[in-house]
Amino acid sequence: MNYLIIGACAAGVSAVKEILKNRKENDQISIFTDENYPFYYRPRLIECLSGEVDVEDIIINDQQWFENNNIDLHLNEKIIEVDGKNKFIKSDNGKYKFDKLLLANGSHCFIPPFFGVELENIFTLRTAADVKVINKAAENAKKAVVVGGGLLGLEIAYNFAKAGLDTTVLEVAPYLLPMQLDKKGGDLLEQKLRANNIKVITDASTKGFEGKQNVEKVILKDREIEADLVLISTGIRSNTSLIEHLDLEINIGVKVNSKMQTSNPDIYAAGDVAEYKGEICGIWPPALAQGRVAGTIMSGGEAEFDGYVPSHKLKVAGINVVSLGELNKEGEYEEEIIVDNDTYVKLIKNNGEKIGVLIVGQYSDQNQILADIKR
């Protein structure tokens, strides 16, 4: 059996590790990435912006691990064609036949239609290569602006501030983390960030950027902000362009069933490129879980992906933020505010059962509440 995996990421490598468990003597496993590094812990890339962590520190499985397990690792090799009918993939370097193919080629950063994005020193952060370029630019920068006050944007802003940059976060919503928090929690988080030298502007409608060659200003609907480094963190989109010509069902990602199979029985998908029940998970834990399921099924085992309970734990400037389960955005359930001072804790209940929680700040009973909700 010839297994090909496009993407040496959480989904791709977790699939490979399952295939290894069921590997037969003549089975071939090949994994392709257009990056220069093997499998690394992508969520910690942000920490590399503060200079406290290097990319080399976050590598999980190095090249030696792939060699030791007789896996053909192709670094710096971009796949440019997938032929589902004749069962091969093609790169600039060659053509490779497959029996089973896993699409784990992830996502790319979404950039809204801002004007001036072609100016120097405007970045997105997705890969280790991005970090290297951003850090070089940051050496000569003083004022950083992060466009997007989501989970990733706030983590980025914190690390810029730690690196000594005068940092401002722009969030288009009326408060921070609108997907994870309510207004009270978002406002408390903003207060705490301001106390840690991170400026926050909410209701910030970014229009574009101005400057001669490098970015010099961020233009909002109602004001301008000086900046010599900008990082755009406004969401992701699945990398489906490689497979759009194939006879696969594609919506916001390539559609998969609970076994991570696409509409072609020999092509599987997992991670940010895969759409399960109308959703792209977009975060590390479900990508690992989907990869494990795909690898198990591809190599003849039994497994199923049964979804994922949304759970976000975040440390920004030492501030504990937790968002788990049902957040009651539609106002259907009971709400109980347990703590409301320098810490904010709100429980969401259904007939007395705990089904969701928001926490901003330190809370001693946090682990017990999280266990109750997960159960």
N, C-alpha and C positions, 0 to 999 in steps of 0.2 A: 504493500500500500504506500502511495506517495502522498504525504501530507504537506500542503503549502499553506503558510500563514503570512498574510500581509499585515505587518505592524508588530513591532517588538515592544508592545506596551502592556498594561495590566491585563487586558483581555487576551491578547495574543500569547503572552508567556504563560499565563495561568492555564490556557488551553493546552499548550505544549507540555506542561507538567502533568496534565491528566493523560495525554496521549502516551507519554513515557511509561505510565503505569501499566498500559495495555499493549505496549509495543511488541510486535512480532519480529522475528529475526531479520527479515528482509525489508522491513518498513523504513522508509526514508522520511526525515522531518527537515523541512527548510523554512526559515523565517526571514522575512525581508523588512528592512527599515531604511528610509531615506535619511536617517540621522547618523551621526558619527559615533554615538554611544549605544551600547547594548541596554538592557532593561534597567531603568532607573526610576526612583520614586518621584513621579512628576509633581505631586502636591507640594513637595518641599523645594521645588525650583524657586518659589517666591523668597525663601530664606536666603538664597544665593544673592539676592539684590542688596542685602545689608552688608555683604562682605564677610559674614560670620561663617558661612558654609560654602564649600566649592562643589561644583557638579560632580567631581570625582567622589565626594563624600556620600552621595546619595545613590550610587550605583548598587543595585540589589544583586543582579547576576552579571558577572563580568564575562569577557570573551572566553576565558578559561573554562567557566562553567558550561558554556555551550559546547566547547570542544570535548570536555570530559564526558558529556552526555551524547556525543556523536550527533549533534544537531548542526546543520549547515546554516550558519549565521551570515547573512548578507548585509553588511553595514553600507551606508551611503549608496544604496541601490534603490532607485525610485521605480516603482512599477507603473508602466504607461499603458498597458493593455491587459484586459481580462477577456478570454474567449470561453464562455460557458459551454458552448456546443462541442467544441473540439478539445476542451479541457486543458487549456494552457494559459500561462500568464507570460507577459513580456516586459523586459526592462531595456534600458540602453545597453546593458551588458549581455543579454541573452534571453532565451526562451525556455520555459520550464513547464513540464507536463504535471498534471495533478490528478489524483483520484478523488481526494477531498480537499476543498479550499475553504479557509476561514478568512473572512474580511474583518480585520481588526485595525483598520487604517484610520480610525479616530475621527477627529473634527478639526476645524480651523476657526480662528477668531472672526467673529462678525464685526464689521465696521459699518456703522450707519453712514448715510450719504452726507458726511461733513465736507465742507470745502476746505482746501488747503492741506489735505492729508498727505500730499506728496512732499511736504517740507521735511527737512532733516530733523532728527531727534524726536520723531513721533513713532511710537512702537506699540506692538501687541506682545503678549507673553504666552507662548505655548510650548516652546522647546528649549533644550539646553543651549542651542546655538543662539536663540533670542537673548538669553541671560547674558552671554558673553558680550554681545553688541550693546545691550542696555547698560551694563556695568562700565563699559568703556566710555560711553556718552556721559554717564553720571559723574565720572571723574572731574569733568569740567563744568558741571551743572550746579546751579544754586536753588532754582525754584522748579519743583516738580508738580505737575497736575495729573491726577488720575481721573479719567472720565469713566464713571461707573462706580456706584457705591454698593455693589453686591459683595458676596463673600470674598471673591478673588480680589476685587478692587480694594477692599479695606485691608486685606493682608498685604497687598502690594504697597499701599500707602504707609502702613506701619513700618515696613522694611526700608522704604525710602527715608522716612523720618529717622530711623535708627542709623542710617548711613549719613545723616547730617544735612539732608535736603529740607528746605522749606516746602512743606507738602500740603496740597489742597485736594480734597475729594469732591467731585461733582456728582450728585445723584439727581436724576430727573424726577423721581417720585417725591411725595411730600415728606417722607422720612426714610431713614436707612433700613436696608434689608426688608423691603415690603413683602417679599416672598416668604420670609422666615419669621418676621416679628409683626406685632401690631404697632400703632402709632406711639403708644406709651413706652414700649420697649425700645423702639427705634430712636425716640427722642432722648431716652436715658443713655443709650449707647453713644449718641452724638455728644452729649455732655461729657461723658467719660473720655472720648477721643480728643475733644478740645483740650481737656486737662492734660493730655499727653502730646501736646504740640502738633496735632493733626487738625487742620482747618477743614470744615465741612460746609458745603453749600447744597441745600436741598431745593427742590423745585427748579433745578438748574437745567435749562434748556440749551444745550450746547449746539451752536450752529456751525462752527468751524475754527480754523486756525490761520493766523497771519504771521508773516515774517519775511525777511529777504531770502535767505537760503535755509537757515535754521528756524525752527518755530520760536516766536517771540511772545505771542499772545494767544490766549484761548478766548474766542468770541462767544458769549452767551446772548440770549435774547435781550437781556436788560443790563449787561455789563461786560467788561473785558478784564481778563486776569493775566498778569505777566507769567510767562513760563519759558524755561529753556530746555525742558524735557517733559514730554507728555506720554502717558501710557493709557491706551484705550482698552477698557475692560467691559465690553458691552455684550457679552454672551458668545455662544458658539453655534456653528452650523456643521452638520455631518458631512464628511468627505464622500459624497456619492457620485462625483463627476466621473470617476473611474469606471463606474458600472451602469451609468444611465442608459447606455445603448443595449444592455442585456435585458433579457425577458424576465426581469425580477420586479416584484412589487415595491415601489419606492414612493414614500410620502415625504415626511421630514427626515427620515432615514430609510434604510432598506428594511422592509417589514420582515419580522421573524416570529416564529411560534415559540412555545415554551421550551422547545428543545434547541432553540437558536438556529433553526433551519429557515432558509429563505424559500421562495417558491421554486427554486431549483434544488432538488434533494441532495446534491453533492456540494452545494455552496452554503456555507454557514456565515453568520455575522454576529459580532459581540462588541460591547463597549459603545463608544460615542457614535459609531456609524449605524448601530442597530436600533430599530424602532420596535418596541414591544408594547402592545396594547395602546398605541397612539402616543407613546412617550419615549424620549431619549433620556437615559439616566444622567449622563453628563458628569458623573463623579466616580471616584476610584472604587469603593466597595462593591457596587452592583456590577461594575466592569469586570472585576475579579470573578464574581459569582457567575456572570454570563459566560466568561471564558472557560471556567471550570465545566459548566454544563456542555458547552460546545465541544470541548476536547473529549469529554466522556462519551458523548453521543457519536462523534466522528470516529472514535476508535472502538465502537461496538458495545459500549456500556449503556447504563440506564441513568438518566438524570432529568430534572426539570427545573426551570427557573420560575419561581412563583411570585415574582415581583419584589419590591423593596420598600420598607417603611422609611419615608423621608426622615433623615436624621442629620442635623448639622450641629457640630460642636466646633467652636471657633475661639481662638485666643487672639485678641487684637490688643496690643499695648498692655498685655496682662489682664485684659477684661474677658471674663468667662461669658460666652453666649451660647445658649442651647435652644434648639428648635426641633421638636420631635412629634411625629404623628399628626393627628388631625388638628389644624390650626383655626378652625371655625371661621374661615373667611366669609362664609355665607350666613353666619349667625344662626345656624340650626341647633347648636348644642348649648348646654349650660356652661357658664364660665365662673371660675372662682379665683379671685386675686388673693394669694396667700401672703405675699410680702410686697410692700410698695414703699420703699424708702431709697437708700443707696443701692439696694438690690430690688429687682422686680421679678416676681414669679406669678405666672398665671396658669391655672389648670383648666383644661377643657374636658368636660365629662358628658357621657351619654347614659342616662338612667343611673347616675351615681358611679359608673365605671370610668376610670381615668383613661382617656383616649388621646390626649395631647398635652404638651406643656411648652411654655416659653420661659426662659430664664435669662436675665441680664444681671451679671454680678455673681458673687460667691453665695452658694446656698448649701447648707450642710446635708440636707436630705435629698440632694440631687440624684445620687445613684439609686436610691430606693424608688423614687418616682419614675426614673427612666426604666428600671426593671419592671415595675408595675405596668407601664404603658406597653412595653415590648411584649410582655406576656399576654 
